[in-house]
Amino acid sequence: MVPPTAVTEATAAPGSNVTAKDPEKDTILTPRFYTTDFEAMAAMDLRPNEAELEAICEEFRKDYNRHHFVRNGEFDGAADQLDPETRKVFVEFLEQSCTSEFSGFLLYKELSRRIKTKNPLLAECFSHMARDEARHAGFLNKSMSDFGLQLDLGFLTASKSYTFFKPKFIFYATYLSEKIGYWRYITIFRHFEQNPDCKIFPIFNFFENWCQDENRHGDFFDALMKSQPDTVRGLRARLWCRFFLLAVFATMYVRDVARKEFYESLGLDAREYDRLVIDKTNENTARVFPVVLDVKNPRFFNGLERLVNNNAALSAVDATQAPAPIKLLRKLPHWVANGAQMASLFLMAPIRSERYHPSVR
């Protein structure tokens, strides 16, 4: 991967009061780092939707948020106003968010570098998105320094394991990541508009413009998938779309409910927040995916709650002092139950996207 020079400027300087934080241990719920088949990506024919991709690239070139991520005096001393428990869960939020944004930066930067000569339009789009993700990650990491901690992003680059995804899987995963990021940020921003007393840190003032970056990135992947019809047409595409929707929604729901204290500190209920974000993302996704999930069916969120309970049971086993082989045996039934529950949710009848957006088809 490319050295992350664009984002490591926020790393703690020698002699400062900021400590480099050890990266969070990888689990199924932590942000992942991806790599892909760069040759296949470079060889893609964009002509089926080149005009839309060029229009989106022109939007990227305008760089609307060039001057947006500038800290002001509101940050001075803001971290000191938080109680210890709120500080803890807020730093966890900053770390997760920074890692996720940094993961996107690394992938997009490497893509732009590796395909530049063979597919210049695609490479330029990825370069602009890498720029945006670098800003986001750097801004989040700088906010961590207000709490005396920062991620060593250079170390993170070298120490993280990278998951290989075929290009079409990268499209599904990153499209959903960007669109769900938009709905997460804008929902929090609108909540604070109505409840300004709940705003615990000034970073949330930046979320309205910030989420527009996420939305533009999602629109790019929407256009890219339309240029590669096999990603959104046919039985295989419908199955993969259902799989990635379920994986992304389930991961977010289980993670957020497990860390519900963070949302409580913002005056939000984690379950209600996730239900809204999932519903909006599902509806948004119907503009490009051929099918979406039946998230309004009570079975769907009942199933997610069973995953939450299994995850809590797994965490309880981890917290015991039992030997590793005993822990493994105790975890096995919960892993099996999770697998069965995910299969049950996957087999729920999906909804044809025409029901959401008849004019798009």
N, C-alpha and C positions, 0 to 999 in steps of 0.2 A: 504493500500500500504506500501511497504518497505520504511523506512526512507532513503532519498537520500544522505547518507553519502559520497558517492563517488564523488558527484558533489557540495556539499555545502561548500567545502573548500575555494571557491572563494568569499564567502559571506563577506561583509564588516566587518572589525573588529571594535570594539568600539574605538572611538577617531580618526578614519581615516577620510579622506576627501571624502569618498565614501558614497553616500546616497542610501538606499534601495528603489528601484523604485516600486511603486504600480503596480500590474499586470494590463495589458490592459483589459478593459471590454470585456466580452465574446460577440461575435457576430457570425453570420454564417460564417464570413471570418477569424476568429482567429483560431489558432491551437487548436485542441480538445484533451482531455485526454480520454483514452479508458480502459475498462475492458472487460472481456469475461468469457465464461464458462470454467473454468480451468479443471474440471473433464473431459469434452469432449475432451479438448486438450490433456490431459494426456493419454486418452484411444486410441488415434489415432494409427493406424497400419501403420508404415513407410515402411514395406517390399516392396511395389510396386516400391519404388525409394530409398531404403535405401543406396545403394552404392553411389549414387550421393550426398545424404545428408551427408554421412560420409566423402566424399572427400571435401565437402564445409566446414565441421567442422574442418578438418585438416588445411584448409586454414586459418580459424579463429584462430586456435591455434598458427600459426606462427606469428600472431600479427605484420604485416608489419609496422604499424604506431606507434609502441611502443614508438619510440623516435622522432616522427615527430612534435608533438604539443609542441614545445619549443620556447618560445618568445625570441626575440633578440633585439638588440639595435635599430632596425628600429622603434619599437613601441614608443620609448622615444620621447615625444613631438609631435607625429604624429597627435593626436587629436586636438592639438592647431592650426594646419595648416588649419583646415576646417572652412569655414564661417558658421554663425549661422544656416542658412536654411539647409545646407548640413549636419551639425551636427545633426539636428533634425531628418531628414529623415533617416540618417545612424543609429542613435540609435534605431529608430523604426524597421529597418531591423535587427539589432542585437537582439532586444528583441523578435521579431517574430521567428527568427531562433533559438535562445536559447530555447524558449518555446517549439518549435516543436521537437528539439533534446531531450529535457528533458522529453517530453511526451513519446517519444520512449523508453528512458531509463527506466522510471517507468513501462511501460507495459512489456518490455522484462525482466526486473529484477524480477518482480512479477511472470511472467510465469516460469522463470527458477527455482524460489523457490518453486512454488506450484506443479510442475510436476516432480521434480527431482527424486523421488523414483520410479515413475511409467513409466517414459519415459526419461531415462538418456541422450540419444543422443540429443533429442529435447531440453531438459533442458540445455545441455551444449552449444548448438548453441545459444539459447536465452541469456545465460550468457555472451558469447563473444560479442554479439551484444549490450547488455546493457553496457558492458565495453567501446565499441566504442562510443556509444551515450553519455555516461558520459563525455568522453574526449571532444567531440564536444561541449556539453553544457557548460562545465567548461571553455573551451577556449573562447567561445563567451561571457560568463559572465565576464571573466577577461578583455576582450576587452571593455565591457561596462564600466568597472571601469576606463578606460582611459578617459572617459567622465564624471566621477564623479558619476556614477550610477551603480547599480547592482540589479539583481532580487534576492529576498529572495526565494530561491528554496524550502526551507522547508515550508515556508508559502504557496507557490504556490501548493505544494503537498496536503496540507490540505484544501485549499480554493477552488480549482478548482472542478467543477462538472465533473463526469466521465460518459461517454456514453458507454452503454453496446452494444457490437456487438457479434453475434455468431462467432465462430472461422473462418468460411469461409469468413465472411465479414471482419474480421481482416486481413485475407490473402489478399483479394482484395485491401483494403485500404492501408495497410502497404507496399505491393509490389509496388503499384503505387507511394506512398510517397517516397520510397527509389529510384526508378528508375527516377522519375521526379526530385528528389534531385540531382541525378548524372548529369542529363542533364543541370540543372540550374547552378551547380557549374562549370562543365567543359566548358560550353558556356561562362561564365564570365571569367574564367581563359584564354581561348583561345583569347577572346577579348582583354585582357590586354597584352597577348604576342604580339599582332599586334599593340596595342595602349598603350604602357607603361606609357605615360603621363596622361592617364585617371585613373590610379590606385591611389585611394584617401587614402588608408589605407593598412598597411602591412598584414592584415589578409588574403587578397586575394592571397598572395604568397603561402598559404597553401592549396589552393583549389584543386590542381591537385591530390595530395595524398588523401586529404579529400574525394573527390568524389569517390575514389576507394573503400572506406569503404561503401558508399551508394550503389555502384554497387554490391559488394559482398553480402550485405544484401538483395538486390533485387533478386540476383541469388538464395539465400537461399529460399525465398518465392516462387520463380519459381519452384524449386525442391520440395518444400513442397506441393504445389498445385498439381503437377504431381503425388505425392504419394497418393493424395485424389482425384481420378478421377471425382467424382461428382461435384467438384468445377469448372471443366473446360469442362465438357461434358454435353450435353443435353440442352433442351430449357431453363430451369430455369437458368442454368449457363450462357448461352448466354445473357439472359436478365439482370442478375446481373452484368455481365462484362460491358455491355453497360452503365448501370446505374452508376457504380462507375467511369468509364472513364469520363463520362459526368460531374459527380459531382466534380471530382478532377480538370478537365480541366477548367470548368466554374468558380469554386472558385478561382483558381490561376489567371485566366485572369482578372476577375473583381477586385480582390485585387490588382494586379500589375498595372493595368491601373489607378486605383484610387490613387496609390502612384507612379505615373510615374516620379515624381521629383527625386526619389532615382535613378532610372535607367538613367535619364538624367544626374545626377551628375557623373555617370560612363561612359558617352559617348554612352549610349545605348538608343534605342527606345523601350519602354516597350511592345508595340504591336508586333513589329518585333521579339523581344526577346522571347516573349511567343509563337508566331507562330512557331518559330524554336524548342523551347523546347517541345511543344505539338506534333509537327510532329515527332520528334525523339522518344519521349516517346511512342507515338501511334505505331510506327513501331517496337520498342523494345518489346512492350507488346504483339505483334502478335506472339511472340515466345512461349507464354503460353496460352493467352486468345484465345478462339475459334473464336471470332469476335472482331473487333476494329471499331472505328468511322471513318466516311468519312470526315476527317478533311481537305482534299483538295477541297471539295465542297464549293464554295463561300457561300452557305447557312449557313454553320457551323459558320464561324467567323462573318457573318452578324448577326446571332442570338446572339452570345456572345456580340456583340456591343449593341444590344438592352438591354441585361442584364446590361451592363455598364451604359447605360442611365437611366434605372430604378433605379439602385443603387444610382446614382448621385441624382436623384429626391428624393429618400428616405432620403439621407443625408441632402438635402436641407430642407426637412420637419423637421428633427431633429434639425436643426440649428435655427428654428423659436422659438418665445416665446409663441406660441399657447398652450392652455391647453392640457393635455394629451389626453382627448377624441377626441378633434379636430384633433390632430396629427394622432391618430389612423384612423380616417375617411379619412384623406388625404393620408395616406399610403396605404390604402386598394386597390385602383386601381393599384398601382405599384406592390404590392404583387401578385395580381391576374395576372397581365401582366407577371411577372416573372415566375409564375407557368405555364402559358400557353406557354411561350417561351421555358421553359425547357422541357415541354411535346412535343412540336414541334421538338426540337432537338433530343429528345430521339427516336421519331418515324421515324427519317431519316433512310433510309436503311443503315445497317452496311456493313462492308467489311469483307468477310471471310479471316481469317488469312493466308490461303494458298497462297493468292495473294502476300503477303509480303515474306513469308518464305516457299516455297513449300517443301523443303527438311525436314522441322521440323515435318510435319504431317506423 
